[in-house]
Amino acid sequence: MTGASRAAGPPRRDFLAMAGLGATAVLLSGCGIGRAAPRGALRAAFGQPVTDLDPYNAATAVDEASLIVKRLVFDTLVRREGGELVPGLATEWRREGDTRWVFTLRRGVVFHDGSPVTARDVVACLQHTRQVPSAQTPLWATVTGAEAPDDHTVVFTTEGPLGSLPVNLTLLFVVPARLVADPAQKRSPVGSGPFRVTDFTPSTTVELARFDDYWGGRAELPAVSMPYIAETSTAITALLGGDVDLLWPIPPDQLPEVTGASGVAVESVPSWTYYFNWFNCSRAPFTDPVVRRALCHAVNVPQIVESLFGRGGREMRAPIPETVAGFAPQEPWAYDPEEARRLLRRAGLGRGFRTTMMWFDATGPLARELAQALISAWADVGVTVEPQSIEKAMWLERLNSLDWDMNLQTNTVTTGDAAFTVGRLYTSEAGRLGYANKDLDAVLAAAAAAPRGPERDALYGTACGTIWSDAVGLFPVTLVTGYGRAKDLTGFTPAANNQPDLAAVGRR
C-alpha cells in the first residue's frame, strides 16, 4: 500500500474521537450558544480562536482570527474591496517622486473614546509597528519615516520606490498615539472602527457592540458575538439549531450536513487560504535542498487533495493561490517514491532519518488528516516523522523562534497580493523558515519597488519559481472556503481572505 493510498485515512469524526477532542470553548446546552449576546447580535463562529487583540502584538500581527476582529474594531488608511483598493481613513493619496507618498485623512473621525483621529496618531502607529519585530516587519523595512505636517496629512518616505505601500497600509491599524504601547490594548483596545470591544476572553469569545459614531455609518446590527467552538461538529449543530448565525470555514467533508438544511444557506468561494508544510532550512537535514526535494517527490499531492478535500480544495501550482496578484504556475513535483529514495541516498540518508512536524488542529479544515497523509507518504521512503499537534499559543511561540523541523499550517494572503506572502516571508532578512537566497532578495526588492502591473507581477512570478524549485516547503492545496449562514441574514459577501465584512451584515 502506497503512502498516497493510505492518505485518506479514517473519517474526520473518527480522528476527532481518537484524539479526544470533546472539549469546546463554548458548550452547546439547553440555553444555546450565543444566548448571552445582546438581542439582535450577529453570532459568528470562525474556525480558529482569537488569542489577542493588540494590533501590534508580534505573535498575532498577521493571525487570521485576530485580523477578522481587528477589521471591525480598527480602521486603516486604505481598505480592500474585492480586487480594488479604496479609501479608508484616507480619502485620497498620491505618489510624489520615487520615495514620497502623501495621504489626506478624512475629517471628523473619532476613536471609540471620543478623541479625534489625527495624522499624529497614524505616524505614531507606523513608528511603533516598525519597532516591534513581527511577521509584518518586512512590509515596512524600506519605509524610512512618516510625518504629520498638519492634522489631516500624513507623508511617508521610503528608501526607494515602494509600489506596495498602499496595499501594505491595509494592515496598519490606527489607534490613539498614547495607546500604541499600552498593554490594555490586548484585551480592551480602542480603535475607530464600526464596533467596539465590550468583552474578550482569549480563545473563548469576543463580544462587540456597534459604535454609533462610526464615520462610515452605523453597522446594520447592534452587536457581533464571536464564540470559538473547537469541534466543527458542535459548531454545525449550533448553526443548524439557530444558536449560530454564521459559520466558516466548514470542512469539505462536512458541507453535506449543512447543504439543503432548513433555514441555512451555504456559499463557497475560492479562497486566498492555502496549506503549506515548511522545512526549517536552518536545521539539518533540511539545510540540503536535495533532501527537501526528495520529500516533495515522495508525496502524491493530487491524490491527497482529491481524497481529502474534493471540491473543497485545488492542487497548488505555486507557493501562492492562483487568484493572487503575482501568481505564476510552476511544474508540479512528480510523485516518484523511487526518485525520492535516490535523492535521499545522494544526500547520505539512504537509511532515512527521523524528524518532527508541528501544527495546531484549528489551523484549518482536515489539518490532522493532511498531516497523517504526509507522514504516511514520507514513511514509505524511510523518513519517520513524529507528529506534534500542539496548542495554538505554543505553536506561535515555536514558529516565531524557529523551534521546529517541519511546520504544517494554513496561510491566508490577506491583501490578495504576492507582496504579503512571497515578499514578506521569503527574504533572507525575514528569517521566517531559516531560508536565505540573495538572488531572490534582489528579485523581491525589485518587485517591491515596481508599480502594480505586469512588470511587478512578472517579478513575483520569478520569485515563485525560485521558492518552488528550492523546495523550501511543500504547497499542496488551496482551500475553497465554505460559509454556512442563517437565511435571514442580508448583506453578507463571502471573502477570499476569510475576513468577511461583518459590519455590512443585516437581518430580514
C-alpha positions in Angstrom: 0.0 0.0 0.0 1.5 3.3 -1.0 1.6 6.4 1.2 -0.9 8.1 -1.1 -3.4 5.3 -0.9 -3.3 5.5 2.9 -3.7 9.3 2.7 -7.4 9.3 3.0 -7.3 7.6 6.4 -10.2 7.2 8.8 -13.1 9.6 8.5 -12.7 13.0 10.2 -15.1 12.2 13.1 -13.0 9.1 13.9 -9.9 11.2 14.1 -11.6 13.6 16.5 -12.8 10.7 18.6 -9.4 9.1 18.8 -7.8 12.5 19.7 -10.3 13.0 22.5 -11.2 16.4 21.3 -14.5 16.6 23.1 -14.0 19.8 25.0 -15.3 23.0 23.4 -14.7 26.6 24.3 -18.4 27.2 24.2 -20.8 24.5 25.3 -24.0 23.7 23.5 -26.6 23.4 26.2 -30.3 23.9 26.7 -29.8 27.7 26.8 -27.9 27.6 23.5 -24.7 29.2 22.2 -24.8 32.9 22.0 -27.8 33.4 24.3 -25.6 35.8 26.4 -25.1 38.0 23.3 -27.3 41.2 23.1 -30.6 40.9 21.4 -30.2 41.1 17.6 -26.5 40.4 17.7 -24.8 38.6 14.8 -23.4 35.3 16.2 -20.5 34.4 14.0 -18.2 31.5 14.6 -14.8 31.2 12.9 -12.7 28.0 12.9 -9.7 29.5 14.8 -9.5 31.0 18.3 -8.8 34.7 18.8 -5.9 34.9 21.3 -5.1 38.6 21.3 -6.5 41.9 20.0 -3.4 44.2 20.2 -2.8 45.2 16.6 1.0 45.4 17.2 1.4 42.1 19.1 4.3 40.3 17.4 2.8 36.9 17.7 -0.6 37.8 16.2 0.4 40.5 13.7 -1.0 38.5 10.7 -3.0 35.9 12.7 -6.1 35.3 10.6 -8.6 35.0 13.5 -7.3 38.2 15.2 -7.5 40.1 11.8 -11.2 39.3 11.5 -11.9 41.1 14.8 -9.3 43.9 14.2 -11.0 44.9 10.9 -14.2 45.5 12.9 -12.5 47.4 15.7 -9.8 49.4 14.0 -9.5 51.5 10.8 -6.8 51.6 8.2 -5.9 54.3 5.8 -6.7 52.1 2.8 -9.2 49.2 2.5 -9.6 46.4 0.0 -12.9 45.8 -1.6 -12.8 42.8 -4.0 -9.8 43.4 -6.2 -9.7 47.2 -5.6 -8.0 49.5 -3.1 -10.5 52.0 -1.7 -10.3 54.9 0.7 -10.5 54.2 4.5 -9.3 56.8 6.9 -7.5 58.4 3.9 -9.8 60.0 1.3 -7.0 60.2 -1.3 -3.3 59.5 -1.8 -0.7 60.3 -4.3 2.9 59.5 -5.0 5.4 62.3 -5.3 8.6 61.1 -7.0 10.0 57.7 -6.1 10.3 58.0 -2.3 7.4 60.1 -1.1 3.7 59.3 -0.6 1.1 61.8 0.6 -2.2 60.7 2.2 -5.1 63.0 3.0 -7.1 62.0 6.1 -10.8 62.0 6.4 -12.2 64.8 8.7 -14.4 64.3 11.7 -13.4 60.8 12.5 -13.3 59.9 16.2 -12.0 57.0 18.2 -14.2 54.9 20.5 -13.2 57.1 23.4 -14.4 60.2 21.6 -10.9 61.6 20.8 -10.3 62.8 17.3 -8.2 60.7 14.8 -5.3 62.8 13.6 -2.3 62.4 11.4 -0.2 62.2 14.5 -1.9 59.0 15.5 -1.1 57.5 12.2 2.6 58.5 12.5 2.8 57.0 16.0 1.3 53.7 14.8 3.7 53.4 11.9 6.7 54.2 14.1 5.6 51.7 16.7 4.9 48.8 14.3 8.3 49.3 12.8 9.9 49.0 16.2 8.1 45.7 17.1 9.7 42.8 15.2 6.8 40.7 13.8 5.6 38.8 10.7 4.7 42.3 9.3 8.2 43.7 9.7 9.3 43.1 6.1 6.4 45.1 4.8 7.8 48.2 6.4 11.5 47.6 6.1 12.0 50.2 3.4 9.7 52.8 4.9 12.2 55.3 6.4 9.8 57.7 8.1 6.4 59.3 8.4 5.5 62.9 9.4 2.3 64.9 10.0 2.6 68.4 8.6 -1.0 69.0 9.8 -3.8 67.1 11.5 -5.1 65.7 8.2 -2.0 65.0 6.1 0.5 62.1 6.5 3.7 61.9 4.4 5.5 58.6 4.2 9.1 58.4 2.9 10.8 55.3 1.6 14.4 54.2 0.8 13.4 53.8 -2.8 10.3 53.1 -4.9 7.7 51.1 -2.9 4.8 50.4 -5.1 3.2 48.1 -2.5 2.8 50.8 0.2 -0.9 51.4 -0.4 -1.8 47.7 -0.2 0.5 47.3 2.9 -1.4 50.1 4.6 -4.5 47.9 4.6 -2.7 46.2 7.6 -1.7 49.3 9.5 -4.4 49.5 12.2 -4.8 53.0 13.6 -5.1 53.6 17.4 -4.7 56.7 19.6 -1.0 57.7 19.7 -1.0 57.5 23.5 -2.1 53.8 23.4 0.2 52.3 20.8 2.2 50.5 23.5 -0.5 50.2 26.2 -0.8 46.6 27.4 -4.6 47.2 27.8 -4.9 47.1 24.0 -4.6 43.3 24.2 -7.9 42.9 26.0 -9.9 46.1 25.6 -8.5 48.0 22.7 -9.6 51.4 21.4 -10.0 51.9 17.7 -12.2 53.9 15.4 -13.9 51.0 13.6 -17.6 50.2 13.3 -17.6 48.1 16.5 -16.0 48.5 19.9 -15.0 45.7 22.3 -17.2 45.1 25.3 -15.8 41.7 26.4 -13.0 39.4 25.4 -11.9 36.1 26.8 -8.9 34.8 24.8 -9.6 31.6 22.8 -13.2 31.7 24.0 -15.3 34.6 22.9 -15.2 38.2 21.6 -18.2 40.5 22.2 -18.5 43.7 20.2 -21.1 46.5 20.3 -21.9 48.8 17.4 -20.1 52.2 17.5 -22.8 54.6 16.6 -20.4 57.5 15.8 -18.5 55.5 13.1 -17.6 57.7 10.2 -18.8 55.2 7.6 -22.3 55.0 9.1 -23.8 52.7 11.7 -23.4 49.0 11.2 -26.6 47.1 10.3 -26.7 45.0 13.5 -26.3 46.3 17.1 -23.6 43.8 18.1 -21.4 40.9 17.0 -20.7 37.9 19.2 -17.9 35.6 18.1 -17.7 32.4 20.1 -14.9 29.9 19.4 -16.2 26.4 19.1 -13.4 23.9 19.0 -15.3 21.0 17.4 -16.7 21.6 14.0 -19.4 19.0 14.6 -20.6 21.1 17.6 -20.4 24.3 15.6 -22.5 22.7 12.8 -25.1 21.6 15.4 -25.2 25.2 16.7 -25.7 26.6 13.1 -28.5 24.1 12.3 -30.1 24.8 15.7 -30.1 28.5 15.2 -27.6 29.2 18.0 -25.1 30.5 15.5 -25.9 32.7 12.5 -22.7 32.4 10.6 -20.0 29.6 10.5 -16.8 29.3 8.5 -14.8 27.6 7.2 -16.9 24.4 7.0 -14.7 21.4 6.1 -15.5 20.0 2.7 -16.3 16.6 4.2 -19.0 18.2 6.4 -20.6 20.5 3.9 -23.3 17.9 3.1 -24.6 18.1 6.6 -25.3 21.8 6.1 -26.3 21.9 2.4 -30.0 21.9 2.0 -30.8 22.3 5.7 -33.8 24.3 6.6 -33.1 27.9 7.3 -29.5 27.7 6.3 -27.7 28.9 3.1 -24.3 27.6 2.0 -21.9 29.8 0.0 -18.4 28.9 -1.2 -15.6 31.0 -2.6 -12.1 30.1 -3.9 -10.0 31.5 -1.2 -6.6 33.0 -0.7 -6.0 30.4 2.1 -3.7 27.5 1.4 -1.8 24.8 3.3 1.9 24.6 3.3 4.5 22.4 5.0 7.6 24.4 5.6 11.0 22.8 6.1 13.3 24.5 8.6 16.1 25.3 6.2 18.4 26.3 9.0 18.2 22.8 10.7 19.8 19.6 9.3 18.9 17.7 7.2 16.7 20.4 5.7 19.7 22.7 5.1 20.2 20.5 2.0 17.8 21.3 -0.9 18.3 17.7 -2.1 16.6 16.4 1.0 13.7 18.9 0.6 13.2 17.9 -3.0 13.2 14.2 -2.0 10.3 14.8 0.4 8.4 16.7 -2.3 8.7 13.8 -4.7 7.5 11.3 -2.0 4.0 12.8 -1.8 1.2 12.1 -4.2 -0.3 15.6 -3.9 -3.2 15.2 -6.5 -4.5 12.1 -4.8 -4.3 13.6 -1.3 -6.1 16.7 -2.4 -8.8 14.7 -4.2 -9.3 12.2 -1.4 -9.3 14.6 1.5 -10.7 17.9 0.0 -12.6 17.0 -3.1 -14.3 20.2 -4.4 -13.2 21.9 -1.2 -9.6 22.3 -2.4 -7.5 22.8 -5.5 -4.0 21.5 -6.1 -1.4 24.2 -5.9 0.9 25.2 -8.8 2.9 27.8 -6.9 3.6 29.0 -3.4 0.6 31.3 -3.6 -3.0 30.6 -4.8 -3.7 31.2 -8.5 -6.1 34.1 -7.8 -3.4 36.2 -6.0 -1.7 39.0 -7.9 1.8 37.8 -8.8 0.9 34.1 -9.3 2.9 32.2 -11.9 2.3 28.4 -12.4 5.2 26.0 -11.8 5.8 22.4 -12.8 4.2 20.2 -10.1 6.5 17.8 -8.2 6.1 14.4 -9.8 5.0 11.7 -7.4 8.1 9.4 -7.6 9.0 7.5 -4.5 12.0 5.9 -6.2 13.3 9.3 -7.1 12.8 10.4 -3.5 14.8 7.4 -2.3 17.6 8.1 -4.8 17.8 11.8 -3.7 18.0 10.7 -0.1 20.9 8.3 -0.9 22.6 11.2 -2.7 22.2 13.3 0.4 23.8 10.5 2.5 20.5 9.5 4.0 19.9 6.2 2.3 18.7 4.7 5.5 16.2 7.5 6.0 16.1 9.8 9.1 13.8 10.9 11.9 12.2 14.3 12.2 9.2 16.1 13.6 6.2 18.1 12.2 4.2 20.5 14.3 0.8 22.0 13.7 -2.3 23.0 15.6 -5.6 21.4 14.7 -7.6 24.6 14.3 -5.2 25.9 11.7 -7.7 24.7 9.0 -10.1 22.0 7.8 -8.7 18.5 7.9 -5.4 19.6 9.3 -4.8 16.4 11.2 -5.8 14.2 8.3 -3.5 16.1 6.0 -0.7 15.7 8.5 -1.3 12.0 8.7 -1.3 11.7 4.9 2.1 13.5 4.6 3.6 11.5 7.4 2.4 8.2 5.8 3.9 9.2 2.4 7.3 10.0 4.0 7.3 6.8 6.0 7.2 4.9 2.7 10.6 6.4 1.7 12.2 5.8 5.1 11.5 9.1 6.8 9.9 8.8 10.2 8.0 11.9 11.3 6.9 12.4 14.9 3.6 14.3 14.9 3.4 17.3 17.2 -0.2 18.6 17.4 0.1 21.5 19.9 -2.0 24.4 21.3 -2.0 27.5 19.2 -0.2 29.9 21.6 2.7 27.4 21.9 2.7 26.8 18.2 3.0 30.6 17.5 5.9 30.8 20.0 7.8 28.0 18.5 7.1 29.1 14.9 8.4 32.6 15.6 11.5 31.2 17.3 12.3 28.7 14.6 12.0 25.9 17.1 10.7 23.2 14.7 11.8 20.8 12.0 8.7 20.9 9.8 5.7 23.2 10.2 2.3 22.5 8.7 -0.2 25.3 8.6 -2.6 27.3 6.6 -1.8 30.8 5.5 -4.0 33.5 4.0 -2.8 36.1 1.5 -4.8 38.7 3.4 -4.2 41.5 0.9 -4.6 39.3 -2.2 -1.1 40.5 -3.3 2.1 38.4 -3.5 3.9 41.1 -1.6 2.1 39.9 1.6 3.5 36.4 1.4 6.2 36.0 -1.2 7.6 39.4 -0.5 7.2 39.2 3.3 8.1 35.6 4.2 11.0 34.6 2.0 13.6 37.4 2.2 16.8 36.5 3.9 16.2 39.2 6.5 12.8 37.9 7.4 14.3 34.6 8.6 10.9 33.0 8.8 12.0 29.5 7.9 15.8 29.7 8.0 16.0 30.2 4.3 18.4 32.8 2.7 18.9 33.5 -1.0 20.5 36.7 -2.1 19.4 36.4 -5.7 15.8 36.0 -4.5 16.3 39.0 -2.3 17.2 41.1 -5.3 14.1 40.0 -7.3 11.9 40.7 -4.3 13.4 44.2 -3.8 12.8 45.0 -7.5 9.2 43.7 -7.2 8.5 45.8 -4.1 9.8 48.9 -5.9 7.7 48.3 -9.1 4.2 49.9 -9.5 1.3 47.5 -9.6 1.1 46.0 -13.1 2.6 43.3 -15.4 6.2 44.1 -14.7 5.7 43.7 -10.9 3.6 40.5 -11.4 6.4 39.0 -13.6 9.0 39.7 -10.9 6.8 38.0 -8.3 6.3 35.1 -10.7 10.1 34.7 -10.9 10.2 34.6 -7.2 7.5 32.0 -7.1 9.7 29.8 -9.4 12.7 30.1 -7.1 10.8 29.3 -3.9 9.2 26.3 -5.6 12.3 24.9 -7.2 14.3 25.3 -4.0 11.6 23.3 -2.2 11.6 25.4 0.9 8.2 23.8 1.6 5.6 21.6 0.1 2.5 23.6 -1.0 -0.3 21.0 -1.6 -3.7 22.7 -1.6 -5.6 26.0 -1.9 -8.9 25.8 0.0 -12.4 26.6 -1.2 -14.0 28.3 1.9 -17.5 27.1 2.7 -19.7 29.5 4.6 -22.9 28.5 6.3 -25.3 31.2 7.3 -28.8 31.7 8.5 -31.1 32.5 5.5 -32.5 35.6 7.2 -29.1 37.4 7.1 -28.7 40.1 4.4 -25.6 41.9 3.1 -23.2 39.0 3.6 -20.5 38.5 1.0 -18.1 35.6 1.2 -14.5 36.8 1.4 -11.5 35.2 -0.4 -9.3 36.2 2.6 -11.6 34.6 5.2 -12.3 38.1 6.6 -15.8 39.0 5.6 -17.2 42.5 6.3 -19.5 41.7 9.2 -20.4 45.3 9.6 -22.4 45.1 6.4 -24.5 42.1 7.6 -28.1 42.7 8.5 -31.2 40.7 9.2 -34.6 40.5 7.5 
